[in-house]
Amino acid sequence: MIYRNYNFTETVKKALNIAERITVKAENSSIDTPYVVYGLLSVDCVSKTTLNSFGIYTHNFILTSDKMARQLLDFSPPTILVFDQSKALARQADSNYIGAEHILLAVLLSDNNAVRILKHLGVDMKKLLIKAAQDANLMQFISDRTGLEVPEEEKSEEEENGDLGELAKFGTDITKKARENKLDPVVGRQEEIERIIQILSRRTKNNPVLIGEPGVGKSAVVDGLAEAIVNGNVPSLLEGKTVFSLDLAGLLAGTKYRGDFEQRLKNAIDFITKNGKIILFIDEIHNLVGAGSTSEGKMDAAEILKPLLARGELQTIGATTVDEYRKYIEKEPALERRFQPVMVEQPTADETVKILEGLREKYEEHHRVTISDEAIRAAAKLSDRYISDRFLPDKAIDLIDEAASKAKLKTFVIPPELRELEDELHELEKEKNKAKLSDDFNTAQRCKDRIEELNDKIIVLKQQVQDNYAKERPTIGEEDIAEIVSKWTSIPVVKLNESEAQRLLNLEKMLHERVVGQDEAVKAVARSIRRARAGINDPKRPIGSFIFVGPTGVGKTELTKALAEALFGDENLLITLDMSEYMEKHTTSKLVGAPPGYVGYDEAGQLTEKVRRKPYSVVLFDEIEKAHPDVFNMLLQILDEGRLTDSRGRVVSFKNTVIVMTSNVGASQISGNMRLGFGGGADAESEYDKMRDKLTEELKKSFKPEFLNRVDDIIVFHKLDKDATRRIAEIFTAGLTSRLAEKDIKIVFTEQALDLLAGQGFDKEYGARPLKRVIQRLVEDKLSEALLEGKIKSGERIKIDASNGKIQFKK
């Protein structure tokens, strides 16, 4: 082939190989320029990107060229001319190799079939030529040679910088972006923009500083000012001004020696003051304090700017957070007095909806999706309710952005046929290499032919995938937003599907599988969870808050674990705090973290950090009566407002937690004195009422009224009767059976064995705990001995029976 006489890059060689195969398939005797362009479109190169940006892809280009090939019969000479010209262009660009960008530029500079096809497709040839020249770094050369005038937006970097000169290296011209419509729309910040204009119009100290939490839209206010200047909606004093965002990091970068940074800053300031038309915007303005300073007494950036700020010679807009302003700016009174604070508050959910509606078009265009009104409302409402550690509108915008990205990526489907072809191609490559090593040239040639055939098919299929991806325009709905919120927070905010609704309706049954004889407790907890998932509970308070009281060993902690398993599928997803560890005043700080200056300040709070990381959880305060009174003060805020502030000032939300407090208050007074559960139904109910009244009275003595009033329900647990103990024995033995099944040993308990275990394990005072010890002593100890002695082996079946008051093991 003639192209082997040219020093092409590997990418160009690959493109020309494809062009050769397509030419053979078209039954042409020579490679024409359209096939060369098709080859460039088939490989990853800068020319492909450029052509794609003009709507030229392999599928529409090759169809058009096939259609026109019957009319136009220029073959090798134009292609050779393109190669010669690309060689000269590469030399002009000081490149040792001819790249794809040189080939495309050479095609566009001559009259050939490829150019005719591009014109037929409606491509703006002037813009394409400019872009190709820029890709090859030959814009000036092409301009001189062709007399092509470069449009304003395509000018060189020096020309682009215009009046900003060297200053442009250290920041961004925001007004230029506004003029080119490259800024996101600014919605609902008119009051802040007017306040900035008012301050900028002052004679001295005309320097506003925007103060607000991260993500509330401080930078957007400055964008709004730039748009107002461009649109002429400002007083004559500000007309024609340039809002320039200064990059402090860019100023600092590369300053090796003492004085380099100060010199750069001084030069920038001198340029701005002489120009007189530049408004400086410094984001994170607190970084001025200390910037450039390497030792005590050395002047930092803030010291350099202070005199100019006071005299009004340098108009500056700053932006910083509330915390950073307090920490850095307020500590410097001389700097603080030169700035006029403008508070940028977090918008409401309704205001956020309007902001998102303004941004919708930008995100639809970027992701190639359709964003519904329901998705916008859901993003504002759900982010406001469930994402408590970030601020509107930033968190709502991020929800829309990620939901759109996820929905669009779902449309990128690689067909099984393409995977099969790629697998076959991989195998053929290995077979070809093996054949070459064994000098089996017939097999190698056969593999080579098949590989070329597969490559052609793969190129077509890949292009179809890309085309389908570009054409698909999915719609973002409320469910898409809810899915992203669930992934971010682990909170199930998606709409209830039929299976989950049925599971919640059957929640009592699920809890009863583990908790026996406590109907009132199970029903109260289940009702609370259903209210929360149906969305009708108070959104400011926790999902539910309960005090579990009653005798020991009746299932208070077990119900909490069962609740965690029912909600999350794992009983270990439970935050347990033993209140005996928080009996002293100094230990209470461990819940939210030690205050500044104390040991452990760097460590997070044991309660707040766990809930911050697992916001949808069951929090168990075990033996709450042992806690120090300060703990109850914290609980008041949690139960009433659903939030708690840690030692670092972060607000942790408890809105999606279930708060359970267990207590043994009054248990000692009722133990052994009541025969609850052993008489008839009416008698048992009467005994339970007496116990509940007694325990409620004891709770009122032990806890303050304001604490008890904030709890959703005080649940008094029944004492266990013999029937309940028998059912618990079945649950305990079922656990043992499943553990042994993992060792391939099957055990079966007879009714007599269960009766014996329940009878010996029953204790009206200590509940179910003695039963567990009885099973360990009579069953587990003997089974472990038999396993170690080899009397019981894997694969065997053991029957556990009872006779004459003793447990017996039978094979």
Buried (B, 14 or more C-beta within 10 A) or exposed (E): EEBEEBEBBEBBBBBBBBBBBBBEEBEBEBBBBBBBBBBBBBBEBBBBEBBBEBEBBBBBBBEBBEEBBEEBEBBBEBBBBBBEBBBEBBEBBEBEEBBBBBBBBBBBBBEBBBBBBBEEEEBEEEEBBBBBBBBBEBBEBBBEEEEBEBEEEBEEEEEBBEEBEEBBBBBBBBBBBBBEEEBBBBBBBEEBBEBBBBBBBBEEBBBBBBBBBEBBBBBBBBBBBBBBBBEEEBEEEBEEBBBBBBBBEEBBEEBEEEEBBBEBBEBBBEBBBEBEEBBBBBBBBBBBBEBBBEEEEEEBBBBBBBEBBBEBBBBBBBBBBEEBBEEBBEEBEEBBEBBBBBEBBBBEBEBBBBBBBBBBEEBBEEBBBBBBEBBBBBBBBBBBBBBBEBBBBBBBBBBBBBBBBBBBEEBEEEEEEBEEBBEBBEEBBEBBEEBBEEEBEEBBEBBBEBBBBBBBBBBBBBBBBBBEBEEBEBEBBBEBBBBBBBEBBBBBBBEBEEEEBEBBEEBBEBBBEBBBBBEBBBBBBBBBBBBBBEEEBEEEBBBBBBBBBBBBBBBBBBBBBBBBBBBBEEBEBBBBBEBEBBEEEEBBBBBBBBEEEEEEEEEBBBBBBBBBEBBBBBBBBBBBBBBBEBBBEBBBBBBBBBBBBBBBEBEBBBBBBBBBBBBBBBBEEBBEEBEBBEEEEEEBEEBBEBBBEBBBEBBEEBBEEEBBEBBBBBBBBBBBBEEBBBBBBBBBBEEBBEEBEEEEBEBEBBEBBBBBBBBBBBBBBBBBEBBBEBBEEBBBEBBEEBBEEEBBEEEEEBBBBBEEEEBBBEE
